[in-house]
Amino acid sequence: DEARERLDVAIEDRAPRAALANYIDFYLSPGHRDARRDGCPVAALASDMPRLNVKVRGRFAAGRERMCHALADLIRRAGSDDADAEADSMYAELLGALSIARMEPDRSRSDAILERSRRALKRRLGLDRN
């Protein structure tokens, strides 16, 4: 629910393409990487999920589904014909990049991971075009 609230803030009053770009910029930012207490709980807990009970995993899965539906809606409104697949891929890359950036002890390499993933996502979604 908190992750969805952050998405809503990032996309508020923006056109779909601008909203997606803004969310990517927020999620893959050094500030979000460093906000471990207030940052994305899924990125922080993903590796623990297989060890948790089915009920807890189900709640996280339902939250992931809600996020992917919201992202797919934005991607669809931005003009994609395969919004559901793009949203699943985007969500996975966001989580993966944030997790790897958090693991990297060298800040400049960590920043580079975030930057490269931001650029790649925007390029793939056509958000790097004017």
C-alpha positions in Angstrom: 0.0 0.0 0.0 2.8 2.4 0.8 4.5 1.6 -2.5 1.3 2.3 -4.3 1.0 5.6 -2.5 4.5 6.6 -3.6 3.5 5.7 -7.2 0.4 7.9 -6.9 2.5 10.8 -5.7 5.0 10.4 -8.5 2.3 10.3 -11.2 -0.1 12.9 -9.8 -1.3 15.5 -12.3 1.1 14.2 -15.0 0.5 12.8 -18.5 1.2 9.1 -18.7 4.7 9.3 -20.3 5.8 12.0 -17.9 4.3 10.1 -15.0 6.2 6.9 -15.9 9.5 8.8 -16.3 9.0 10.6 -13.0 8.3 7.3 -11.2 11.4 5.6 -12.7 13.5 8.7 -11.7 12.1 8.5 -8.1 12.4 4.7 -7.7 15.9 4.4 -9.2 17.3 7.5 -7.3 20.1 7.5 -4.8 17.7 9.0 -2.3 15.3 6.0 -2.6 18.3 3.6 -2.5 19.5 5.1 0.7 16.0 5.3 2.3 16.1 1.7 3.6 13.7 2.3 6.4 11.1 4.2 4.2 12.1 2.7 0.9 10.5 -0.1 -1.1 9.8 -3.1 1.2 9.6 -5.5 -1.6 13.2 -4.8 -2.7 14.3 -5.2 0.8 12.4 -8.4 1.5 12.3 -10.2 -1.8 15.0 -12.7 -1.0 13.2 -13.6 2.2 9.9 -14.3 0.6 10.4 -18.1 0.0 11.0 -18.5 3.7 7.8 -16.7 4.7 4.4 -18.4 5.1 1.9 -18.6 2.3 -0.3 -15.9 3.7 2.5 -13.3 3.9 3.7 -14.2 0.4 0.2 -13.9 -0.8 -0.1 -10.4 0.5 3.1 -9.4 -1.1 2.0 -11.0 -4.4 -1.3 -9.1 -4.2 0.6 -5.9 -3.7 2.9 -6.7 -6.7 -0.2 -7.3 -8.8 -1.8 -4.0 -7.8 1.5 -2.2 -8.7 1.8 -4.0 -12.0 -1.8 -3.1 -12.9 -1.2 0.5 -12.1 2.0 0.6 -14.1 0.3 -1.3 -17.0 -2.5 1.3 -17.1 0.1 4.1 -17.4 2.1 2.2 -20.0 -1.1 1.4 -22.0 -2.1 5.1 -21.9 1.4 6.0 -23.0 0.7 4.0 -26.2 2.0 0.4 -25.6 0.3 -2.5 -27.2 1.8 -4.9 -24.7 1.4 -3.0 -21.4 0.9 -6.0 -19.1 4.2 -7.6 -20.2 6.0 -4.2 -20.1 4.7 -3.5 -16.6 5.9 -6.9 -15.3 9.3 -6.4 -16.9 9.5 -2.8 -15.6 8.6 -3.9 -12.0 11.2 -6.7 -12.1 13.9 -4.3 -13.3 13.1 -1.6 -10.8 13.3 -4.1 -7.9 16.4 -5.8 -9.3 18.3 -2.6 -10.0 17.4 -1.1 -6.6 18.4 -4.3 -4.8 21.7 -4.6 -6.6 22.5 -0.9 -6.1 21.8 -1.4 -2.4 24.3 -4.3 -2.3 27.1 -2.4 -4.0 29.4 -0.9 -1.4 31.1 1.5 -3.8 28.7 4.5 -4.1 29.9 5.5 -7.6 29.2 2.0 -8.9 25.9 1.9 -7.1 24.9 5.3 -8.6 26.0 3.9 -12.1 23.7 0.9 -11.7 20.8 3.2 -10.9 21.6 5.5 -13.8 22.0 2.7 -16.4 18.7 1.1 -15.4 16.9 4.4 -15.5 18.2 5.1 -19.0 17.4 1.5 -20.2 13.9 1.5 -18.9 13.1 4.9 -20.3 14.6 3.9 -23.7 12.7 0.6 -23.8 9.4 2.4 -22.9 10.1 5.2 -25.4 10.3 7.8 -22.7 13.6 9.1 -23.8 12.1 10.7 -26.9 10.8 14.2 -27.0 
